Amino acid sequence: MVAEVDSLATGISSEYRRWETSHSVGSWFPWAHVGTDAIASLAVSAGYLLASAVQVRDRCIVALQVA
């Protein structure tokens, strides 16, 4: 699995978000922010291992593999 994590955030936090465009407004849904310091332990709890993490400017992309 490839995912983007919040490179400037720490830990895990959540909030509700919704998609809004000039033509429609979507329903609210839960959204999580996961910091680079928390992704490895979160991955393990979901049955994955952190395979790699790459910082690209202000973005952090991680690759997770099945444990």
N, CA, C and O atoms as a printed pandas DataFrame, in Angstrom:
     atom_number atom_name residue_name chain_id  residue_number  x_coord  y_coord  z_coord
0              1         N          MET        A               1    0.851   -1.147    0.000
1              2        CA          MET        A               1    0.000    0.000    0.000
2              3         C          MET        A               1    0.907    1.223    0.000
3              4         O          MET        A               1    1.931    1.243    0.683
4              5         N          VAL        A               2    0.538    2.220   -0.750
5              6        CA          VAL        A               2    1.270    3.484   -0.760
6              7         C          VAL        A               2    0.340    4.550   -0.206
7              8         O          VAL        A               2   -0.821    4.640   -0.605
8              9         N          ALA        A               3    0.853    5.357    0.717
9             10        CA          ALA        A               3    0.034    6.390    1.346
10            11         C          ALA        A               3    0.876    7.627    1.607
11            12         O          ALA        A               3    2.103    7.563    1.674
12            13         N          GLU        A               4    0.202    8.734    1.750
13            14        CA          GLU        A               4    0.866    9.974    2.139
14            15         C          GLU        A               4    0.541   10.240    3.605
15            16         O          GLU        A               4   -0.619   10.157    4.010
16            17         N          VAL        A               5    1.547   10.553    4.391
17            18        CA          VAL        A               5    1.339   10.905    5.798
18            19         C          VAL        A               5    1.737   12.356    5.997
19            20         O          VAL        A               5    2.439   12.942    5.173
20            21         N          ASP        A               6    1.279   12.925    7.101
21            22        CA          ASP        A               6    1.584   14.321    7.404
22            23         C          ASP        A               6    2.994   14.431    7.959
23            24         O          ASP        A               6    3.251   14.035    9.096
24            25         N          SER        A               7    3.891   14.958    7.173
25            26        CA          SER        A               7    5.280   15.032    7.606
26            27         C          SER        A               7    5.497   16.056    8.709
27            28         O          SER        A               7    6.470   15.959    9.456
28            29         N          LEU        A               8    4.618   17.025    8.822
29            30        CA          LEU        A               8    4.784   18.045    9.854
30            31         C          LEU        A               8    3.954   17.742   11.102
31            32         O          LEU        A               8    4.149   18.368   12.144
32            33         N          ALA        A               9    3.039   16.793   11.001
33            34        CA          ALA        A               9    2.208   16.441   12.149
34            35         C          ALA        A               9    2.910   15.396   13.000
35            36         O          ALA        A               9    3.819   14.707   12.538
36            37         N          THR        A              10    2.482   15.290   14.231
37            38        CA          THR        A              10    2.976   14.232   15.100
38            39         C          THR        A              10    1.783   13.484   15.665
39            40         O          THR        A              10    0.729   14.068   15.915
40            41         N          GLY        A              11    1.961   12.186   15.862
41            42        CA          GLY        A              11    0.880   11.385   16.416
42            43         C          GLY        A              11   -0.240   11.169   15.412
43            44         O          GLY        A              11   -0.045   11.241   14.199
44            45         N          ILE        A              12   -1.433   10.899   15.963
45            46        CA          ILE        A              12   -2.617   10.650   15.154
46            47         C          ILE        A              12   -3.737   11.539   15.670
47            48         O          ILE        A              12   -3.976   11.616   16.875
48            49         N          SER        A              13   -4.408   12.198   14.769
49            50        CA          SER        A              13   -5.576   12.999   15.144
50            51         C          SER        A              13   -6.645   12.787   14.083
51            52         O          SER        A              13   -6.354   12.316   12.983
52            53         N          SER        A              14   -7.871   13.134   14.413
53            54        CA          SER        A              14   -8.949   12.960   13.443
54            55         C          SER        A              14   -9.916   14.121   13.511
55            56         O          SER        A              14   -9.975   14.857   14.496
56            57         N          GLU        A              15  -10.666   14.264   12.446
57            58        CA          GLU        A              15  -11.675   15.305   12.340
58            59         C          GLU        A              15  -12.662   14.866   11.270
59            60         O          GLU        A              15  -12.479   13.816   10.655
60            61         N          TYR        A              16  -13.694   15.644   11.042
61            62        CA          TYR        A              16  -14.636   15.353    9.971
62            63         C          TYR        A              16  -14.427   16.341    8.842
63            64         O          TYR        A              16  -14.206   17.531    9.067
64            65         N          ARG        A              17  -14.499   15.828    7.622
65            66        CA          ARG        A              17  -14.331   16.643    6.421
66            67         C          ARG        A              17  -15.464   16.331    5.463
67            68         O          ARG        A              17  -16.198   15.359    5.645
68            69         N          ARG        A              18  -15.599   17.161    4.443
69            70        CA          ARG        A              18  -16.510   16.856    3.349
70            71         C          ARG        A              18  -16.000   17.519    2.084
71            72         O          ARG        A              18  -15.337   18.555    2.133
72            73         N          TRP        A              19  -16.316   16.910    0.949
73            74        CA          TRP        A              19  -15.927   17.467   -0.337
74            75         C          TRP        A              19  -16.903   18.560   -0.701
75            76         O          TRP        A              19  -18.116   18.369   -0.604
76            77         N          GLU        A              20  -16.393   19.697   -1.116
77            78        CA          GLU        A              20  -17.234   20.789   -1.568
78            79         C          GLU        A              20  -16.709   21.291   -2.906
79            80         O          GLU        A              20  -15.519   21.571   -3.049
80            81         N          THR        A              21  -17.601   21.401   -3.881
81            82        CA          THR        A              21  -17.238   21.972   -5.175
82            83         C          THR        A              21  -18.207   23.111   -5.465
83            84         O          THR        A              21  -19.106   23.388   -4.672
84            85         N          SER        A              22  -18.026   23.746   -6.567
85            86        CA          SER        A              22  -18.948   24.825   -6.933
86            87         C          SER        A              22  -20.324   24.285   -7.311
87            88         O          SER        A              22  -21.283   25.049   -7.423
88            89         N          HIS        A              23  -20.426   22.949   -7.510
89            90        CA          HIS        A              23  -21.688   22.346   -7.930
90            91         C          HIS        A              23  -22.354   21.469   -6.876
91            92         O          HIS        A              23  -23.550   21.194   -6.980
92            93         N          SER        A              24  -21.617   21.027   -5.873
93            94        CA          SER        A              24  -22.216   20.129   -4.888
94            95         C          SER        A              24  -21.447   20.161   -3.574
95            96         O          SER        A              24  -20.305   20.615   -3.501
96            97         N          VAL        A              25  -22.110   19.667   -2.552
97            98        CA          VAL        A              25  -21.508   19.527   -1.222
98            99         C          VAL        A              25  -21.763   18.097   -0.770
99           100         O          VAL        A              25  -22.908   17.645   -0.743
100          101         N          GLY        A              26  -20.704   17.389   -0.416
101          102        CA          GLY        A              26  -20.825   15.992   -0.011
102          103         C          GLY        A              26  -21.160   15.837    1.458
103          104         O          GLY        A              26  -21.274   16.814    2.199
104          105         N          SER        A              27  -21.313   14.589    1.860
105          106        CA          SER        A              27  -21.583   14.250    3.260
106          107         C          SER        A              27  -20.288   14.315    4.065
107          108         O          SER        A              27  -19.195   14.158    3.520
108          109         N          TRP        A              28  -20.425   14.547    5.364
109          110        CA          TRP        A              28  -19.262   14.560    6.249
110          111         C          TRP        A              28  -18.736   13.146    6.413
111          112         O          TRP        A              28  -19.522   12.200    6.463
112          113         N          PHE        A              29  -17.414   12.981    6.497
113          114        CA          PHE        A              29  -16.797   11.675    6.712
114          115         C          PHE        A              29  -15.578   11.860    7.614
115          116         O          PHE        A              29  -14.980   12.936    7.636
116          117         N          PRO        A              30  -15.201   10.797    8.371
117          118        CA          PRO        A              30  -14.038   10.904    9.248
118          119         C          PRO        A              30  -12.745   10.951    8.437
119          120         O          PRO        A              30  -12.597   10.241    7.442
120          121         N          TRP        A              31  -11.813   11.798    8.874
121          122        CA          TRP        A              31  -10.531   11.988    8.201
122          123         C          TRP        A              31   -9.447   11.949    9.265
123          124         O          TRP        A              31   -9.575   12.587   10.309
124          125         N          ALA        A              32   -8.385   11.206    9.007
125          126        CA          ALA        A              32   -7.305   11.095    9.986
126          127         C          ALA        A              32   -6.049   11.784    9.487
127          128         O          ALA        A              32   -5.763   11.793    8.289
128          129         N          HIS        A              33   -5.309   12.357   10.410
129          130        CA          HIS        A              33   -3.975   12.897   10.149
130          131         C          HIS        A              33   -3.005   11.987   10.893
131          132         O          HIS        A              33   -3.119   11.808   12.105
132          133         N          VAL        A              34   -2.061   11.420   10.171
133          134        CA          VAL        A              34   -1.075   10.525   10.782
134          135         C          VAL        A              34    0.304   11.113   10.529
135          136         O          VAL        A              34    0.691   11.333    9.381
136          137         N          GLY        A              35    1.034   11.364   11.589
137          138        CA          GLY        A              35    2.385   11.898   11.466
138          139         C          GLY        A              35    3.391   10.816   11.141
139          140         O          GLY        A              35    3.137    9.629   11.348
140          141         N          THR        A              36    4.520   11.230   10.637
141          142        CA          THR        A              36    5.566   10.266   10.286
142          143         C          THR        A              36    6.046    9.483   11.508
143          144         O          THR        A              36    6.527    8.358   11.377
144          145         N          ASP        A              37    5.914   10.074   12.683
145          146        CA          ASP        A              37    6.349    9.392   13.899
146          147         C          ASP        A              37    5.385    8.291   14.333
147          148         O          ASP        A              37    5.743    7.464   15.172
148          149         N          ALA        A              38    4.174    8.261   13.783
149          150        CA          ALA        A              38    3.159    7.310   14.236
150          151         C          ALA        A              38    2.813    6.245   13.204
151          152         O          ALA        A              38    2.106    5.292   13.531
152          153         N          ILE        A              39    3.284    6.374   11.979
153          154        CA          ILE        A              39    2.831    5.462   10.920
154          155         C          ILE        A              39    3.290    4.022   11.141
155          156         O          ILE        A              39    2.534    3.098   10.842
156          157         N          ALA        A              40    4.481    3.802   11.645
157          158        CA          ALA        A              40    4.972    2.426   11.814
158          159         C          ALA        A              40    4.113    1.635   12.803
159          160         O          ALA        A              40    3.740    0.498   12.515
160          161         N          SER        A              41    3.797    2.207   13.944
161          162        CA          SER        A              41    2.988    1.492   14.938
162          163         C          SER        A              41    1.546    1.332   14.461
163          164         O          SER        A              41    0.918    0.309   14.733
164          165         N          LEU        A              42    1.019    2.320   13.761
165          166        CA          LEU        A              42   -0.329    2.205   13.212
166          167         C          LEU        A              42   -0.380    1.110   12.151
167          168         O          LEU        A              42   -1.338    0.338   12.099
168          169         N          ALA        A              43    0.641    1.039   11.310
169          170        CA          ALA        A              43    0.709    0.003   10.275
170          171         C          ALA        A              43    0.702   -1.382   10.903
171          172         O          ALA        A              43   -0.035   -2.258   10.451
172          173         N          VAL        A              44    1.510   -1.595   11.935
173          174        CA          VAL        A              44    1.580   -2.901   12.602
174          175         C          VAL        A              44    0.217   -3.287   13.175
175          176         O          VAL        A              44   -0.195   -4.443   13.073
176          177         N          SER        A              45   -0.474   -2.335   13.767
177          178        CA          SER        A              45   -1.786   -2.644   14.351
178          179         C          SER        A              45   -2.814   -3.009   13.281
179          180         O          SER        A              45   -3.837   -3.620   13.591
180          181         N          ALA        A              46   -2.554   -2.642   12.024
181          182        CA          ALA        A              46   -3.452   -2.986   10.915
182          183         C          ALA        A              46   -2.947   -4.180   10.108
183          184         O          ALA        A              46   -3.553   -4.538    9.098
184          185         N          GLY        A              47   -1.849   -4.799   10.538
185          186        CA          GLY        A              47   -1.330   -5.971    9.859
186          187         C          GLY        A              47   -0.334   -5.680    8.746
187          188         O          GLY        A              47   -0.123   -6.512    7.864
188          189         N          TYR        A              48    0.276   -4.507    8.786
189          190        CA          TYR        A              48    1.261   -4.109    7.781
190          191         C          TYR        A              48    2.600   -3.796    8.438
191          192         O          TYR        A              48    2.687   -3.641    9.656
192          193         N          LEU        A              49    3.622   -3.707    7.631
193          194        CA          LEU        A              49    4.935   -3.247    8.069
194          195         C          LEU        A              49    5.325   -2.047    7.224
195          196         O          LEU        A              49    4.995   -1.981    6.040
196          197         N          LEU        A              50    6.017   -1.111    7.823
197          198        CA          LEU        A              50    6.529    0.036    7.081
198          199         C          LEU        A              50    7.730   -0.428    6.265
199          200         O          LEU        A              50    8.760   -0.800    6.827
200          201         N          ALA        A              51    7.600   -0.405    4.949
201          202        CA          ALA        A              51    8.677   -0.865    4.066
202          203         C          ALA        A              51    9.632    0.272    3.738
203          204         O          ALA        A              51   10.845    0.069    3.695
204          205         N          SER        A              52    9.094    1.476    3.504
205          206        CA          SER        A              52    9.951    2.622    3.200
206          207         C          SER        A              52    9.177    3.914    3.387
207          208         O          SER        A              52    7.946    3.935    3.379
208          209         N          ALA        A              53    9.928    4.986    3.556
209          210        CA          ALA        A              53    9.355    6.330    3.666
210          211         C          ALA        A              53   10.271    7.289    2.925
211          212         O          ALA        A              53   11.491    7.252    3.088
212          213         N          VAL        A              54    9.675    8.143    2.115
213          214        CA          VAL        A              54   10.447    9.089    1.318
214          215         C          VAL        A              54    9.868   10.488    1.515
215          216         O          VAL        A              54    8.666   10.699    1.359
216          217         N          GLN        A              55   10.720   11.422    1.854
217          218        CA          GLN        A              55   10.318   12.813    2.007
218          219         C          GLN        A              55   10.518   13.512    0.657
219          220         O          GLN        A              55   11.621   13.506    0.110
220          221         N          VAL        A              56    9.455   14.110    0.128
221          222        CA          VAL        A              56    9.512   14.857   -1.127
222          223         C          VAL        A              56    8.980   16.253   -0.833
223          224         O          VAL        A              56    7.773   16.469   -0.721
224          225         N          ARG        A              57    9.913   17.195   -0.713
225          226        CA          ARG        A              57    9.580   18.564   -0.279
226          227         C          ARG        A              57    8.839   18.502    1.041
227          228         O          ARG        A              57    9.407   18.036    2.028
228          229         N          ASP        A              58    7.582   18.958    1.101
229          230        CA          ASP        A              58    6.852   18.960    2.371
230          231         C          ASP        A              58    5.888   17.773    2.480
231          232         O          ASP        A              58    4.998   17.776    3.331
232          233         N          ARG        A              59    6.061   16.758    1.624
233          234        CA          ARG        A              59    5.197   15.586    1.642
234          235         C          ARG        A              59    6.010   14.354    2.019
235          236         O          ARG        A              59    7.190   14.255    1.683
236          237         N          CYS        A              60    5.379   13.423    2.714
237          238        CA          CYS        A              60    6.033   12.167    3.062
238          239         C          CYS        A              60    5.193   11.012    2.516
239          240         O          CYS        A              60    4.026   10.858    2.877
240          241         N          ILE        A              61    5.795   10.205    1.645
241          242        CA          ILE        A              61    5.123    9.066    1.038
242          243         C          ILE        A              61    5.695    7.799    1.670
243          244         O          ILE        A              61    6.910    7.623    1.749
244          245         N          VAL        A              62    4.797    6.919    2.120
245          246        CA          VAL        A              62    5.236    5.677    2.741
246          247         C          VAL        A              62    4.729    4.485    1.935
247          248         O          VAL        A              62    3.671    4.546    1.309
248          249         N          ALA        A              63    5.492    3.415    1.961
249          250        CA          ALA        A              63    5.076    2.133    1.383
250          251         C          ALA        A              63    4.917    1.153    2.511
251          252         O          ALA        A              63    5.829    0.973    3.319
252          253         N          LEU        A              64    3.763    0.517    2.576
253          254        CA          LEU        A              64    3.463   -0.471    3.592
254          255         C          LEU        A              64    3.310   -1.824    2.918
255          256         O          LEU        A              64    2.804   -1.908    1.799
256          257         N          GLN        A              65    3.745   -2.888    3.594
257          258        CA          GLN        A              65    3.577   -4.225    3.048
258          259         C          GLN        A              65    2.881   -5.099    4.067
259          260         O          GLN        A              65    2.963   -4.853    5.271
260          261         N          VAL        A              66    2.204   -6.106    3.590
261          262        CA          VAL        A              66    1.499   -7.032    4.483
262          263         C          VAL        A              66    2.514   -7.728    5.369
263          264         O          VAL        A              66    3.549   -8.206    4.904
264          265         N          ALA        A              67    2.194   -7.776    6.660
265          266        CA          ALA        A              67    3.113   -8.402    7.636
266          267         C          ALA        A              67    3.171   -9.895    7.471
267          268         O          ALA        A              67    3.891  -10.570    8.207
